[in-house]
C-alpha cells in the first residue's frame, strides 16, 4: 500500500510539474500553430471580463477561470473549488499567475476565444513597457495545459518573469453538502522531497486525491 501511495502521489506531482513547464514549451508550439489559428473564426470581448467565465478543454484536462485571466472561487457541488486546472477526476491547481520583476500582472483587458484555444491581452507591464498576450491551450490525449506568453518589449532592458502555480490537489468528490463533506478531505497540500524522489504526503486529507491519482494511471 505504501508503494502504491508513493507511486500515485509521484504521478500527481509529475502532472503539476509538466503543467508548469508547459509555460515555456507552449510558446513555440503555439507560434507554430498561429498561421492556422489566424484563419479560424474568433470571438472577442473587452467588457465585464471578471464576471464572464471561460474554459479551455481537451479530452483529458481543462482550464476554467474568468476572462480577465483570474481564477475566482466558483462552483456549487464542490463549493468554490470547481475552477482552476483539472485532469479529471482530480484537480491540480487553483490557478496560475504571472508577474514581471516581482510585480503581478493586472487583469486582462480583452479576451478572445478561438477554435481550441483562448487568448487574453494583458496590461502593459514593467519599466520596459512589456506588451503581453497570454494563450491557453489544452491538447487532446495529454494530461496537460499549455500556457503561452508572447512578450514584446519597447527596449532591451532585462526583466524577470515570475510564475505562481498554486497547488490544490483534490478529488472531485465529496461535495460541499455530502456526508462526509469536502472540508474533511480538502486540506492544505503538503509535499516533501528527499533528494531523489517525492515522499508520501503527510496529510490524511490527501488520501482522496491519492486514490483519484491512482485511478487516472492508464
N, C-alpha and C positions, 0 to 999 in steps of 0.2 A: 504493500500500500504506500509505503514511504517513497519507493522508487516511482510509482505511478504519479504521486503528487508532485514530485520534483520534475518529472518529465512534462507534466501538464502545465505547471507554472512557468517552466522554461519556454514552452510553446507560446504562452500568453505574452511573456516579456519579449520574445523574439518578434511577435506581431507588432508590439508597440515600437520597438527599435526600427523595424522595417518601415512602419508608417512614418516615423520621424525622418528617416533617411531619405524617403521619397521627396522631401523638400528639395534636396539637391539633385536627385536624379530626374525629377519630374520636369524641370525647366527645359532641358534639352529635348526630352520626349515630346513635351507639349509644343515646343518650337517646330519640331518636325511635322507635327500634325496641323500647324497653323494654316497652311495653304488649303487643306481640305476643309477645316472648320470654317474658314472665312467664306466658303461657298455655301454653307448651310444657313438656314434662316435663324435669326436670333430675336430675342425679345428683351428690351432694356427698360429700366425704371430708375428714377433718382429721388423719389419722394416716399416718405413713410417707411424707410427701409427697416427700421428697428422693429416694426410690427408685422413685417412680411417674413414668411418662412421659406426656406429652400431645402432641397435635398439633391445631392449628387450621389447616384447609386449605381452599383454594379450588381452582379448576381451573387457576390459573396461578402460585400461590405457596403456601407453607406455613410455619408457625412451629412448631418442635419443641423442647421443653425438658422440665424436670421440673416437677411440680405445685406445688413451692414457689416457682415463678417464676424459677428459675435455669436456666442453660444449661451443664450439665456436659459434659465430653468424652464422646462416645458414638459407637458405630458400629464395625463390623468391616471393611467394604471400604475406605472412606476413613477410616482409623483415627482415632478421636477427633474427627472433623470432620463427622459426619452430622447433628448437631443444629444449632440456630440458625435463621436466616431464609433461605429459599431461594426462588428463582424458577427452576425447572429450565430448562436444565441448569447454572445457576450458583448459587453461594452468595453472599449479600450480606453478612450479618453473623453473627458468632459469637453475638451476643445483644444484648439491650438492658437497661439497668439504670437505676433511678430513685433519686433522693435528695431530701432536704429539708434546706435550709440547709447543704449540704456534707456531710451525714451520709447514707450509703447506707441505703436501707430494707432491713430484715431480711427473711428468707424469709417467704413466705406462711404463714398459719396454717390456711387452709382453701381448698379447690378445688372448683369447680362446673363441670360440663360440661353445656351445653345444645345445642339444635339450631343448629349453625353458629357457635358461639362457646364460649369458656371464660372463667371469671371466678375471680379469686383475692382473698381478703381478706388485706390486708397489715397488719402490726402498727401500732398507734398510734405516730405519729412526731412529733418536734418539740416545741418548748416550748408551742405552741398545741394540742397533743394532736390531731393530724390523724388522722381515720379515713379509710383509703384502700382503695378497691376498684379492681382492675385488670381490664380486659376486653380480650381478644384476639379479633379477628375478621378473617377473610380473605375478601374479596368475590370472587365469580366474575367472570371477564372482565377482571381487572386484575392487573398485577404489583405488588401492594402488600399490606401487612399493616397493619391499623389497631390501635393501642394506645390504649385509652381509660382515663383515670384519673378516678375520682369522689372528690373531696376534700371532707371535711366537717370544719370546724374548730369548736372549742369556744369560740373568741373571735375578735376581729377583728384579731389581730396579723398583720402581713405575713410572708410566707415566700417563699423562693426554691426553685423546682423544678429539680433537676439531672437531666440525662439523659446517659447514656454509651452510644452506639451503636458497638460495637466492629467495625470493618471487617474482613472476611475474604473478599475477592474471589477466588473459585477455581472451578475446574471440578469436576464430579463424578468425573472420570477424569483421570489414572491413580489406581489404588488403592494401598493400602499394601504389597501383595505382588506388584505387576506390575513389569515392566521396560520403561521406567523407572518408578520408583515416585513416590508423591505428594510425597516430601520434595524431589524435584528440581524440582517445579513450585509447590508451596505455600510460597512465600517471603513475607517481610513485605511488606505492601501499601505502595506509595508513590504519592504524588499531588503535583501541582503546580498552581498557579493563576497565570495571567499577567495577571490583572485583567479579562480578557474571557471566556476560555473555559478549560476544563481542558486541561492539557498532557498529552502522551503519558506513560504510565508509564515509569519508568526501570529497572524490574527485569525481567530476562529471564523470571523465573518467572511473570510476569503474562500471558505470551503465550497460555497455555491458556485463561485466563479471558477474555481479549480475544476469542479465537476463539469461545468459547461465547457471549459477549455478542452477537457479530455474528449467530450463528445464531438468537438469540431475537428479532431485529428483524423483526417481521411487521406 
